[in-house]
Amino acid sequence: MTHWHAKKRPELTEEHAAERLLWCQCRAHWDVARWRKYFWSDEYSAEWGWGKLIEWVFGDRKDKWKPSMVTTYKKGKDLHVMVWAGFWGGGKTPLYIMDRDFESKKHGYSARSYIEVLDARVMEYCTEDLIFMHDNASIHTAKIVKEWFEDRAINTTDWPPFSPDLNPIENAWHAMKCLALKMFPEIMNGSGESEEDIQRVEQCLIAAWDALPESLFNSLIESMLQRISDCIKADGWHTKY
């Protein structure tokens, strides 16, 4: 018997796994140079006191990524700080602090919030030789967002459902979180709801993101070969990433 940290994953269905498998099979022959042409992007929600508890699982290591051994989760929407960033082979964007849309029903982050990100960052950094990647979140698939990309003739890629393990920026978020906790432990392990508290956390995240080395992003892009291979071996189900 052995033990490992349990990682939470979005809940997959047979249909989701089949879509993930097909997506990976179509890209199984790609080399790193092709993945370096992807503009990887995503949002990240930051809350005070993140991830202090570690859940342990006991069993055979070979069973670690079986669907029955993975703890799934459902994402909530009551978030304190939402940030966005992107990277590609050779560069990364500055971290962008997203604004809530107070015209939306729940005053959350909407497609209009996302359009602000696209105007501020993607137009500047996503050159015509890059392929823009974002997942299937509702703010990404809204009609006004699709029209934004079409009007500017920016190349985008399709994306399989519930696949954070195939997006290397997820690991960059983890690295940013760890670095922020190391650089600013009192702030990041604290609590607060005031505007000043929020701004302090935002500045910590910006500093941590800026400090992440280029070598990290290069290694994440190179990991796409293994991610694709592992997903195929898992028949489209969860992988270790």
C-alpha positions in Angstrom: 0.0 0.0 0.0 1.1 3.6 -0.6 -0.4 7.0 -0.2 -0.7 10.2 -2.2 -2.3 13.6 -2.2 -5.8 13.5 -3.6 -6.4 16.0 -6.4 -9.9 17.2 -7.1 -11.1 17.0 -10.7 -14.2 18.1 -12.6 -16.7 15.3 -12.9 -16.5 13.4 -16.3 -19.1 11.3 -18.1 -18.5 8.7 -20.7 -19.3 11.3 -23.4 -16.8 13.7 -22.0 -14.1 11.1 -21.9 -14.8 10.1 -25.5 -14.5 13.8 -26.6 -11.2 14.2 -24.7 -9.8 11.0 -26.2 -10.6 12.0 -29.7 -9.1 15.5 -29.3 -5.9 14.0 -28.0 -5.7 11.3 -30.7 -6.0 14.0 -33.4 -2.9 15.7 -31.9 -0.9 12.6 -30.9 1.7 13.3 -33.7 2.3 16.9 -32.8 5.8 18.0 -31.7 6.7 20.7 -29.1 7.2 23.3 -31.8 3.5 23.1 -32.8 2.4 23.5 -29.2 4.6 26.5 -28.8 2.3 28.2 -31.3 -0.7 27.9 -28.8 -1.6 31.0 -26.8 -2.7 29.3 -23.5 -5.1 31.3 -21.4 -7.5 31.0 -18.5 -8.9 32.8 -15.5 -8.0 31.9 -11.9 -10.1 32.6 -8.8 -8.1 33.5 -5.7 -9.6 33.3 -2.2 -8.0 33.8 1.2 -6.8 30.7 3.0 -6.7 28.6 -0.2 -5.7 24.9 0.0 -4.5 24.6 3.6 -5.9 21.1 4.0 -4.4 18.1 2.3 -6.6 15.1 1.6 -4.8 11.7 1.7 -5.7 8.6 -0.2 -4.4 5.1 0.6 -4.2 2.3 -2.0 -2.0 1.0 -4.8 -0.2 3.7 -6.8 -1.1 2.0 -10.1 -4.8 2.8 -9.3 -4.1 6.5 -8.6 -5.8 7.9 -11.6 -8.7 5.5 -12.0 -12.0 7.3 -12.2 -13.2 5.7 -9.0 -10.2 7.1 -7.1 -10.5 10.7 -8.2 -12.3 13.2 -6.1 -14.5 15.4 -8.3 -15.9 18.8 -7.6 -18.4 21.4 -8.8 -17.1 24.9 -9.2 -18.7 27.7 -7.3 -19.1 31.3 -8.4 -18.8 33.3 -5.1 -15.2 34.4 -5.7 -13.1 37.2 -4.2 -10.5 37.9 -6.8 -10.5 36.8 -10.5 -7.3 37.1 -12.6 -6.5 36.2 -16.2 -3.3 35.6 -18.0 -1.9 33.9 -21.1 1.4 32.5 -22.3 3.0 31.0 -25.4 6.3 29.7 -26.6 8.5 32.7 -26.0 6.4 35.0 -23.7 3.6 35.6 -21.3 1.1 38.4 -20.7 1.0 40.5 -17.6 -1.6 39.3 -15.1 -4.9 41.0 -15.6 -7.3 41.7 -12.7 -10.8 41.1 -13.9 -13.7 43.4 -13.1 -17.1 42.2 -12.0 -20.0 43.1 -14.2 -22.5 44.9 -12.0 -25.0 44.9 -14.8 -25.2 41.1 -14.8 -27.8 39.3 -12.8 -25.5 38.2 -9.9 -22.9 40.9 -10.3 -20.3 38.3 -11.2 -17.9 37.9 -14.1 -19.6 37.9 -17.4 -18.8 37.8 -21.1 -18.5 41.6 -20.9 -15.9 41.2 -18.2 -14.1 38.8 -20.6 -14.3 41.3 -23.5 -12.4 43.8 -21.4 -9.6 41.2 -21.0 -9.5 40.5 -24.7 -9.3 44.2 -25.5 -6.6 44.9 -23.0 -4.4 41.8 -23.5 -5.2 39.6 -26.4 -5.1 42.3 -29.0 -1.6 43.3 -27.9 0.0 39.9 -27.3 -1.8 37.3 -29.5 0.0 37.7 -32.9 -1.4 36.3 -36.1 1.0 33.3 -36.0 -0.5 32.1 -32.6 -3.6 30.0 -32.0 -5.7 31.2 -29.1 -6.9 28.7 -26.6 -9.6 29.1 -24.0 -11.9 26.5 -22.5 -15.7 26.1 -22.8 -16.7 28.3 -19.9 -19.9 30.2 -20.6 -18.1 33.6 -20.7 -15.9 32.2 -23.4 -18.6 30.8 -25.6 -21.0 33.7 -25.5 -22.1 35.2 -28.8 -20.4 38.5 -28.3 -17.1 36.8 -27.5 -17.3 34.6 -30.6 -18.0 37.7 -32.7 -15.1 39.5 -31.1 -12.7 36.8 -32.4 -14.3 36.6 -35.8 -14.2 40.3 -36.3 -10.5 40.4 -35.6 -9.7 37.2 -37.5 -7.9 35.7 -34.5 -7.3 31.9 -34.8 -8.9 29.9 -32.1 -8.9 26.2 -31.3 -11.7 23.8 -30.2 -11.4 22.5 -26.7 -12.6 19.2 -25.1 -15.0 19.5 -22.2 -13.8 19.5 -18.6 -10.1 19.3 -19.5 -8.1 21.5 -17.1 -5.4 18.8 -17.1 -4.8 19.4 -20.8 -4.3 23.2 -20.2 -0.7 23.8 -18.9 -1.6 27.2 -17.5 -3.4 25.4 -14.7 0.1 24.4 -13.4 1.3 27.9 -13.8 -1.5 29.0 -11.5 -0.4 26.5 -9.0 3.2 27.8 -9.2 1.9 31.4 -8.9 -0.1 30.5 -5.8 2.8 28.8 -4.1 5.2 31.7 -4.9 2.6 34.2 -3.6 2.3 32.3 -0.4 6.1 32.2 0.0 6.6 35.8 -0.9 3.7 37.3 1.0 2.6 34.7 3.7 1.0 37.2 6.0 -1.2 38.7 3.3 -2.0 35.4 1.5 -2.8 33.5 4.6 -4.9 36.3 6.1 -8.5 37.3 5.6 -10.4 40.4 4.7 -13.2 41.8 2.6 -12.3 45.5 2.4 -11.2 47.1 -0.9 -7.7 47.6 0.6 -7.5 43.9 1.5 -8.5 42.9 -2.1 -6.0 45.3 -3.6 -3.2 43.9 -1.5 -4.0 40.4 -2.6 -4.1 41.6 -6.2 -0.7 43.1 -6.0 0.7 40.0 -4.4 -0.6 37.9 -7.3 0.8 40.3 -9.9 4.2 40.2 -8.3 4.2 36.4 -8.0 3.1 36.0 -11.7 5.8 38.4 -12.9 8.4 36.4 -10.9 7.7 33.1 -12.6 10.7 32.2 -14.8 10.5 31.6 -18.5 11.9 28.1 -17.9 8.7 27.2 -16.1 6.5 28.1 -19.1 8.9 26.3 -21.5 8.6 23.1 -19.4 4.8 23.4 -19.3 4.6 23.6 -23.1 7.0 20.6 -23.4 4.7 18.7 -21.0 1.9 18.7 -23.7 3.5 15.6 -25.3 3.1 13.7 -22.1 -0.4 15.1 -21.3 -1.7 14.0 -24.7 -0.1 10.5 -24.3 -1.4 10.1 -20.7 -5.0 11.1 -21.7 -4.9 8.6 -24.6 -3.6 5.8 -22.2 -6.5 6.7 -19.8 -9.1 6.4 -22.6 -9.9 10.1 -22.1 -10.4 9.9 -18.4 -8.5 11.9 -15.7 -4.7 12.2 -15.8 -2.2 13.2 -13.2 -1.9 16.8 -14.4 
